[in-house]
Amino acid sequence: MKKRHEQKLIILSIGLVILFSIPISLLFNSEKDTFDYPVILIYIFAVWMISIIISFIIVKKYDE
C-alpha cells in the first residue's frame, strides 16, 4: 500500500476519534427515539458502519 493511502486511513482514524469523543456523542443524547432506538445508539452504529465502508473502499481500491 502506498504512503498516500496509509495517510487516508490515518485521517479516517483521527476523524473517528473526534466523532466518538464525548462532547460530539452527547449532542445526540436526547429523549427522542427513532425506530424505537435511542438516537445516540443509531449515531454510534451509523458512524461505525460508514467508517467500515470507507476503510474497505480505501483498502480495496488502492491495494496493490
GINORZI-V761370 format. One record per pair of residues at least 4 apart in sequence whose ideal C-beta (glycine too) atoms are under 8 Angstrom apart, sorted by the first residue. I is the first residue (numbers start at 0). J is the second residue. D is the distance in whole Angstrom. If there is no record, write none. Layout:
# GINORZI-V761370
((I & J & D) (I & J & D))
This chain:
# GINORZI-V761370
((0 & 4 & 5) (0 & 5 & 6) (0 & 58 & 8) (0 & 61 & 6) (0 & 62 & 6) (0 & 63 & 7) (1 & 5 & 7) (1 & 61 & 7) (1 & 63 & 7) (2 & 6 & 6) (3 & 7 & 7) (4 & 8 & 7) (4 & 57 & 6) (4 & 58 & 8) (4 & 61 & 4) (5 & 9 & 6) (6 & 10 & 6) (7 & 11 & 6) (7 & 57 & 5) (8 & 12 & 6) (8 & 54 & 6) (8 & 57 & 6) (8 & 58 & 8) (9 & 13 & 7) (10 & 14 & 6) (11 & 15 & 6) (11 & 50 & 6) (11 & 53 & 6) (11 & 54 & 6) (11 & 57 & 7) (12 & 16 & 7) (13 & 17 & 7) (14 & 18 & 6) (15 & 19 & 6) (15 & 46 & 7) (15 & 50 & 5) (16 & 20 & 7) (17 & 23 & 7) (18 & 23 & 6) (18 & 24 & 8) (18 & 46 & 5) (19 & 23 & 7) (19 & 24 & 6) (19 & 43 & 7) (19 & 46 & 7) (20 & 24 & 7) (21 & 25 & 6) (22 & 26 & 7) (24 & 28 & 7) (24 & 39 & 6) (24 & 42 & 7) (24 & 43 & 7) (25 & 39 & 8) (27 & 38 & 5) (27 & 39 & 5) (27 & 41 & 8) (27 & 42 & 4) (28 & 37 & 8) (28 & 38 & 7) (28 & 39 & 5) (29 & 37 & 8) (29 & 38 & 5) (29 & 39 & 8) (31 & 38 & 6) (32 & 36 & 6) (32 & 37 & 6) (32 & 38 & 7) (33 & 38 & 6) (33 & 41 & 6) (34 & 41 & 8) (36 & 40 & 5) (36 & 41 & 6) (37 & 41 & 7) (38 & 42 & 6) (39 & 43 & 6) (40 & 44 & 6) (41 & 45 & 6) (42 & 46 & 6) (43 & 47 & 6) (44 & 48 & 6) (45 & 49 & 6) (46 & 50 & 6) (47 & 51 & 7) (48 & 52 & 7) (49 & 53 & 6) (50 & 54 & 6) (51 & 55 & 6) (52 & 56 & 6) (53 & 57 & 6) (54 & 58 & 6) (55 & 59 & 6) (56 & 60 & 6) (57 & 61 & 6) (58 & 62 & 6))
